């Protein structure tokens, strides 16, 4: 547990104010948003985002952001207007922006669940159906490499934590990499590594370091840059059974996104290697206020310049589990575009 300096703690509490503190202590609140127009919004479990009363003004919000940046030895000002940290004492993700990239100080606080939801919980709640549950359990046991795809706020990280919880039962040494602490690794054998942009320590370097630290399984919080190629190579060289997340609107587009990230660091995209290495894609969507694993797709190979996919679990009334489709990847990636 993080050692609390009472003076800093009180200063942060005062800067947050009673309204934010109350929301942070409310277990039903999962996200707190302060917009540049001064509106404070919250998202509660099972509900849509709603506006709440607030007395926070721009000056107070900017003071809070600068205080948190100072506490974590970061800099946030007009020259470096973005701050992404772990909110101390409340173990939540804090993302802030200052002018000139926004018209007024803004922030988002993503709270971590106090307890890790298990795959069994998602089965009971309907997030997973029975067929999908069995597919995922078997995939973890067989050390298959899994990509979790979906949009912002779709629940990718919570599914990743449920998978991590299942992986912990293997007794393997699991090493995770992420920029902001969101993954919940409880295994005493594991190691969590955090990247730090301010000192130039990114995911690519972290993945190279991991290979010298005797990993069994490698987990990357999110695919967002050329580190994607490093992860594919690591998974394919004796460290299988990992997971990662990616922003995409479908399983097929998740692989298209993987290609575009690899193309950032390699002229030739190793499509056959991708097909050999990625085993399962779990696609998560939001249906109103509910998060659902809408589809699980298996990568079955690469042939005639296209990937072969097979849907192995849909979560809707018209689900068919024998569908297969081929996704042709004859896309030319141009600078600044990835077709997503």
JOWOPE-V354923 format. One record per residue. N is the residue number from 0. PSI is psi in degrees with one decimal (none if undefined). Layout:
n | psi
N | PSI
N | PSI
//
This chain:
n | psi
0 | 139.2
1 | 133.1
2 | 129.3
3 | 120.9
4 | 113.8
5 | -34.6
6 | -44.3
7 | -41.1
8 | -46.5
9 | -36.9
10 | -41.9
11 | -40.1
12 | -42.6
13 | -40.3
14 | -37.4
15 | -39.2
16 | 159.9
17 | -31.8
18 | -48.2
19 | -39.8
20 | -43.6
21 | -40.7
22 | -36.7
23 | -31.6
24 | -8.5
25 | 113.9
26 | -19.6
27 | -16.7
28 | 126.8
29 | -19.0
30 | 138.2
31 | 125.8
32 | 130.6
33 | 115.5
34 | 163.5
35 | -22.7
36 | 4.0
37 | -4.9
38 | 134.6
39 | 126.6
40 | 153.5
41 | 153.2
42 | 126.7
43 | 157.0
44 | 127.5
45 | 9.3
46 | 161.3
47 | 167.9
48 | 137.6
49 | 153.9
50 | 140.6
51 | 160.7
52 | 144.0
53 | 144.1
54 | 8.5
55 | 127.9
56 | 173.6
57 | -40.2
58 | -43.1
59 | -41.0
60 | -42.2
61 | -38.9
62 | -40.8
63 | -46.4
64 | -45.0
65 | -36.0
66 | -45.0
67 | -38.5
68 | -43.2
69 | -39.5
70 | -33.0
71 | 12.4
72 | 34.9
73 | 170.4
74 | 130.6
75 | 109.1
76 | -167.0
77 | -20.3
78 | -25.8
79 | 76.8
80 | 10.4
81 | 136.5
82 | 123.6
83 | 110.7
84 | 172.8
85 | 121.0
86 | 117.7
87 | 148.0
88 | -30.1
89 | -5.0
90 | 53.6
91 | 156.7
92 | 128.4
93 | 117.6
94 | 124.6
95 | 153.1
96 | 141.1
97 | 159.6
98 | 145.9
99 | 3.4
100 | -15.5
101 | 162.2
102 | -20.5
103 | 157.1
104 | 133.6
105 | 154.8
106 | 162.4
107 | 131.2
108 | 113.9
109 | 112.8
110 | 141.7
111 | 145.6
112 | 140.9
113 | -27.5
114 | 143.2
115 | 125.8
116 | 134.0
117 | 168.9
118 | -32.5
119 | -38.6
120 | -43.4
121 | -30.7
122 | -46.4
123 | -34.5
124 | -10.7
125 | -0.1
126 | -38.2
127 | 142.4
128 | 175.5
129 | -42.1
130 | -46.3
131 | -40.7
132 | -47.0
133 | -39.2
134 | -45.7
135 | -43.9
136 | -44.8
137 | -36.8
138 | -42.2
139 | -42.9
140 | -34.4
141 | 4.2
142 | 47.6
143 | 151.4
144 | 129.0
145 | 131.7
146 | 130.4
147 | 117.1
148 | 158.7
149 | 174.5
150 | 179.4
151 | 133.7
152 | 14.1
153 | -14.7
154 | 21.3
155 | -44.4
156 | -36.1
157 | -36.4
158 | -40.7
159 | -40.7
160 | -34.5
161 | -38.9
162 | -40.8
163 | -41.2
164 | -39.1
165 | -38.5
166 | -33.0
167 | -27.1
168 | -16.2
169 | -21.8
170 | 9.4
171 | 157.8
172 | 112.3
173 | 129.1
174 | 127.9
175 | 152.1
176 | 129.0
177 | 160.7
178 | -38.1
179 | 129.9
180 | 109.9
181 | -25.7
182 | 140.3
183 | 92.0
184 | 114.8
185 | -12.8
186 | 132.3
187 | -15.6
188 | -14.9
189 | 176.6
190 | 136.3
191 | 128.5
192 | 136.7
193 | 128.8
194 | 158.1
195 | 105.1
196 | -37.2
197 | -28.3
198 | 9.5
199 | 23.0
200 | 99.0
201 | -174.6
202 | -35.6
203 | -44.8
204 | -41.0
205 | -41.8
206 | -34.3
207 | -40.5
208 | -37.8
209 | -39.5
210 | -16.4
211 | 9.7
212 | 25.4
213 | 58.4
214 | 149.5
215 | -45.2
216 | 142.2
217 | 129.3
218 | 125.5
219 | 126.6
220 | -45.4
221 | 138.0
222 | 119.3
223 | -2.2
224 | -163.8
225 | -10.2
226 | -15.9
227 | -42.6
228 | -40.8
229 | -39.1
230 | -43.5
231 | -44.4
232 | -41.7
233 | -43.8
234 | -30.2
235 | 3.4
236 | 49.8
237 | 11.8
238 | 47.9
239 | 168.1
240 | 23.2
241 | 174.3
242 | 157.2
243 | 169.6
244 | 158.7
245 | 145.6
246 | 118.2
247 | 159.9
248 | -2.3
249 | 169.8
250 | -43.4
251 | -41.6
252 | -21.9
253 | -41.6
254 | -35.5
255 | -39.5
256 | -40.1
257 | -45.6
258 | -43.7
259 | -34.2
260 | -41.6
261 | -37.6
262 | -16.3
263 | -25.1
264 | -1.6
265 | 131.6
266 | -41.2
267 | 120.0
268 | 117.7
269 | 77.4
270 | -39.9
271 | -37.4
272 | -41.4
273 | -44.9
274 | -35.1
275 | -28.5
276 | -43.7
277 | 122.2
278 | -39.9
279 | 140.6
280 | 119.3
281 | 117.0
282 | 126.5
283 | 136.1
284 | 164.5
285 | 130.6
286 | 91.8
287 | -122.5
288 | -1.8
289 | 141.0
290 | 132.0
291 | 139.5
292 | 99.6
293 | -27.6
294 | 142.1
295 | 126.0
296 | 135.0
297 | 136.4
298 | 120.2
299 | 0.1
300 | -172.5
301 | 124.8
302 | 140.1
303 | 44.9
304 | 22.4
305 | 152.3
306 | 146.0
307 | 119.4
308 | 152.4
309 | 123.9
310 | 124.0
311 | 5.5
312 | 111.3
313 | 152.3
314 | 65.5
315 | 171.0
316 | -24.5
317 | 24.0
318 | 136.8
319 | 130.2
320 | 4.2
321 | 4.9
322 | 143.9
323 | 150.8
324 | 151.9
325 | 131.5
326 | 109.6
327 | 130.0
328 | 55.2
329 | 40.3
330 | 132.1
331 | 117.0
332 | 124.9
333 | 156.0
334 | 125.9
335 | -0.7
336 | 146.1
337 | 5.6
338 | 4.9
339 | none
//
